[in-house]
Amino acid sequence: MGKGQEWRSEADRAYANGAFIAGAEGYPPRWEAAAAGFRAAMGARARLGLAYGPGARQRFDLFLPEGEARGLLVFVHGGYWLAFGRETWSHLAGGAVARGWACAMPSYTLAPEARIAGMTAEIARACLVAAEAVPGVPVVVAGHSAGGHLAARMACADQAVPGLRRVVPISPLSELAPLMATEMQDKLRLDAAECAAESPARLARAAGVEAHVWVGGQERPAFLWQARLLAEEWECPWTVDPGRHHFDVVEGLAEPGSGLVEACLGGLG
């Protein structure tokens, strides 16, 4: 794996995930197959490609439970703000839907076309439109990796997501400054001002919004640090999921009885 690989910088090595996960290349095809199967099985309870804005990627899929929804979980995908879309992760709605919750999964404009601040605004808009589609219920926003960053941003005091009760950032990037030293910076175009404005660990959490940070025990040290930093700054619980790495830490979302789904939905709705 990544042990003998040459890196442009130590930061690139620190934030590399796939290079340190055995069989990493097999995960995306499995995710896509599971997602397609889930959408097919949901039938009419899968409302696909709903618009929350005019952009090509400003769309979300909404998965509905049988009967009236008890709440709304919004899941924001990762990919370092550079890759993936909602279609790869549909199956992760399974746990919430089985517990009687609706689940919205938005895509958003990626870098370099968009800056991270713009993505924050897009996800805020997606949450608003999704909440209008499932009105009058508690809202939870979860996200993975870069999506964990965007989920955390929804809980910051400068945002106002209607009905938001809790965020669950999974393996989040809560402090953006280290990424300025990575090769990704060529597309992310971060600067000091954007890092200050968009790093959740530097921002106050909105009153009345709970947070629970989740991270895999086998993650890269940089991600364990990022998760702990956010939990410490926000004085909120954090869970280190034993044996989980960056690619499989989200799998619990598909299982209604998992600890991760309980962290998201427990005590609400």
Secondary structure, DSSP 8 states (H G I E B T S, - for coil): -GGG---SSHHHHHT--GGGSTTGGGHHHHHHHHHHHHHHHHGGGEEEEEESSSSTT-EEEEE--SSS-S-EEEEE--STTTS--GGG-GGGGHHHHHTT-EEEEE----TTTS-HHHHHHHHHHHHHHHHHHSTTS-EEEEEETHHHHHHHHHTBTT---TTEEEEEEES-----GGGGGSTTHHHH---HHHHHHH-GGGS-B-TT-EE-EEEETTS-HHHHHHHHHHHHHHT--EEEETT--TTTTTGGGG-TTSHHHHHHHTT--
